[in-house]
Amino acid sequence: MSRLDRRTQKWIIGLAVLVVLAGGAAACWIAADRLEEKFNVAPEGAGTAASMTANGGAANTAETISPGDDDGASAATLYYNGRMYALNEDITTLLIIGVDDFEIETSDTGRNTSQADFMTLVVIDNDEKLYTLLQLNRDTMTDVPMLNLFGEYFGTAYQQLALAHTYGNGLEESCENTVNAVSSLLCNIPIDNYIALTMNAVPILNDLAGGVTLRVLDDFTGVDDTLVMGTTVTLMGDHALTFVRARQDMVESGSNLRRMQRQRQYISALLEQLQARAETDPMFYQQAYFSVNDYIVSDCSLETWLSYSRLLEGCELAGIVTPEGEAVAGDDYMEFYVDESALRELVISLFFTETDTQ
């Protein structure tokens, strides 16, 4: 296996890893030998937010908008607090989606039962050679696009961001609708591609890595009594899925905020473990990829993954960030309300540069 091939496998598995941390991975299944046939995204010469877009995604003809506007256009410029900002065209974005189902759930009725429990946007700054992981709360209250029986947009509903995936066929339509909902939440920034997995991939990748060792910071009493608060454990098999997925039956509140913290803790530990395994086994990432490929769906072709591997060559992780806000108990479910000012400032810091043009 060549050096480039190893980088490619490492990047693919790195993306898969980020998805499974959430305990909800995607509801879309596709075999590896159908990637080229089903998807035809050719990123050669692309690699910027303006040129790499998801099929039917949110990156349309750009125009000047203000934060919070929902006119369906992607943001080329943004005016905020008396200053003008231009979209950084050296940014490439990829949305990682995790859906709360073990099996593939498809539908021909325009709705499905699979929610996006985990959403993290990989933001690659090609100029600075940095990438940031923007973790989004699945309980975020926002305007979610609705699709009819034919997969056509017919309006929005103010509800949890996770419900965007319930519109559509449970496969590509639902993933693309989630892309559009996330883009709208983030001031209509373009999202280039997406990848999603099922929850079944969590124990597979975890065990291939040799298990993940970390300190248990939450009280899992009644959920998994082997995960004792304050102890250091090596997660194996379904214990890893429990660690990153448990929420409703925890001693803590039903808020998703604590679970998101566990997911970030798990991400850091798992990536370190995967890297260590790969250093001793040059075929490790290839093995891991083919072990989880039945649980992956993406609008990326193999050529696109190669393009991403080139983009990430030499890049360093700048950090994991998440929007500020408040979690409250709604009539039926937990609801997370983002701090609009803080969100706009976060979006500007990740995707825009200040310009003198006004």
LUMRO-938271 format. One record per residue (C-alpha): residue in three letters; x, y, z. Coordinates in steps of 0.5 Angstrom, whole numbers, plus 500, padded with zeros to 3 digits. Example, Ala and Ser with C-alpha at 12.3 -4.5 7.8 and 13.67 -1.06 7.14 Angstrom:
<dopas>
ALA525491516 SER527498514 
</dopas>
This chain:
<dopas>
MET500500500 SER503507498 ARG504513503 LEU498516499 ASP493510500 ARG495510508 ARG493517508 THR487516505 GLN485510509 LYS487514515 TRP482520513 ILE476516511 ILE477512518 GLY478519522 LEU471521519 ALA468515521 VAL470515528 LEU468522529 VAL461520527 VAL460514531 LEU462518537 ALA456520538 GLY452514539 GLY447515533 ALA450514526 ALA447515520 ALA441511517 CYS444510510 TRP447504507 ILE451503501 ALA456497499 ALA463499498 ASP463497491 ARG457501489 LEU461508491 GLU463509484 GLU456507481 LYS452511486 PHE456518487 ASN459522482 VAL462528486 ALA469530482 PRO473535486 GLU479535482 GLY480543482 ALA475544487 GLY476544495 THR473550496 ALA466552499 ALA464555493 SER466549489 MET465543493 THR457542494 ALA453537497 ASN448534491 GLY442539492 GLY445542498 ALA445549501 ALA451552497 ASN447556491 THR448562488 ALA451567493 GLU449574495 THR450579501 ILE445577507 SER445578514 PRO445573520 GLY438570521 ASP436571514 ASP433565511 ASP432566503 GLY435560501 ALA442563499 SER449561501 ALA452567504 ALA458570500 THR458576505 LEU455578512 TYR454584515 TYR454584523 ASN455589528 GLY457595523 ARG462591519 MET462587513 TYR465580512 ALA467576506 LEU466568506 ASN473565506 GLU473561500 ASP479557502 ILE475553507 THR472546505 THR467543510 LEU464536511 LEU458534515 ILE458528519 ILE452525521 GLY450520526 VAL443517526 ASP439514532 ASP438507529 PHE442500529 GLU439498522 ILE437501516 GLU431505516 THR428507509 SER421510507 ASP417512501 THR412516505 GLY416522505 ARG418521513 ASN422516517 THR423515524 SER431516524 GLN433522527 ALA440525527 ASP443524534 PHE450527532 MET452532527 THR459535527 LEU462540521 VAL469539519 VAL471546517 ILE478545514 ASP482552513 ASN486550507 ASP490556507 GLU492556515 LYS493548514 LEU488547520 TYR481544521 THR476545526 LEU471540529 LEU464544530 GLN460540534 LEU452541534 ASN447540539 ARG441535536 ASP436539541 THR438545537 MET431549536 THR431552529 ASP427552522 VAL428545519 PRO426544512 MET420540511 LEU420535505 ASN413532501 LEU412525499 PHE416527493 GLY422529497 GLU420537495 TYR421542500 PHE415545502 GLY416550508 THR420550515 ALA418548522 TYR421550528 GLN423544532 GLN429540534 LEU435540529 ALA435532529 LEU428532526 ALA431534519 HIS433527518 THR426525519 TYR424528512 GLY425524506 ASN427517504 GLY432516510 LEU437515505 GLU440521501 GLU434525501 SER434525509 CYS442527509 GLU441532504 ASN435535508 THR440535514 VAL445539511 ASN440544509 ALA438545516 VAL445546519 SER447551513 SER441555515 LEU443555522 LEU450557521 CYS448563517 ASN447559510 ILE454558510 PRO456553504 ILE457545506 ASP461541501 ASN459534503 TYR457529508 ILE458522511 ALA454518515 LEU454511519 THR450507523 MET451506530 ASN453499529 ALA460501527 VAL461504534 PRO463497537 ILE467495531 LEU471501530 ASN472501538 ASP475494538 LEU479494532 ALA483500536 GLY484495541 GLY479499546 VAL479506549 THR481507555 LEU479514559 ARG476516566 VAL468515567 LEU466522569 ASP458521569 ASP454517574 PHE452511569 THR448507575 GLY442503572 VAL445504565 ASP451500566 ASP454499573 THR461497570 LEU462504568 VAL463507575 MET464514576 GLY471516578 THR474510575 THR479509569 VAL476503564 THR478501557 LEU471501553 MET470495549 GLY464493545 ASP457495547 HIS460499553 ALA463504548 LEU456505545 THR453506551 PHE458511554 VAL457515548 ARG450514547 ALA447514554 ARG442520556 GLN435519558 ASP436514563 MET442517566 VAL442520573 GLU444527570 SER439531567 GLY436529560 SER440534557 ASN444533551 LEU450537554 ARG453532558 ARG453527553 MET456531548 GLN462532553 ARG463525553 GLN463525546 ARG469530545 GLN472526551 TYR471519547 ILE473523540 SER480525543 ALA482518546 LEU479514540 LEU483518535 GLU490517539 GLN488510540 LEU487509532 GLN494513531 ALA498508535 ARG495502532 ALA496505525 GLU503506527 THR505499528 ASP500496523 PRO500500516 MET494496514 PHE490498520 TYR486503516 GLN484499510 GLN482494515 ALA478498519 TYR475502513 PHE472495510 SER470493517 VAL465499517 ASN463500509 ASP456497510 TYR454502515 ILE457508511 VAL453513506 SER456519503 ASP455524497 CYS463523496 SER466518491 LEU473515492 GLU476521488 THR473526493 TRP476522499 LEU483522495 SER482530494 TYR480530502 SER486526504 ARG490531500 LEU487537503 LEU488534510 GLU495533509 GLY499537514 CYS493540517 GLU493540524 LEU487540529 ALA485547531 GLY480544536 ILE473542538 VAL468547539 THR460548540 PRO455553540 GLU453557546 GLY446556549 GLU441554554 ALA438547555 VAL431547557 ALA425542558 GLY420543553 ASP413540553 ASP415534551 TYR423534549 MET429537551 GLU430544547 PHE437547546 TYR437555544 VAL443558542 ASP446564544 GLU445568537 SER450573538 ALA455568540 LEU453563534 ARG454569529 GLU461571532 LEU463563532 VAL460563524 ILE464569523 SER471566526 LEU470560522 PHE468562515 PHE469569514 THR474574514 GLU473582515 THR473586509 ASP473594507 THR468593502 GLN461596505 
</dopas>
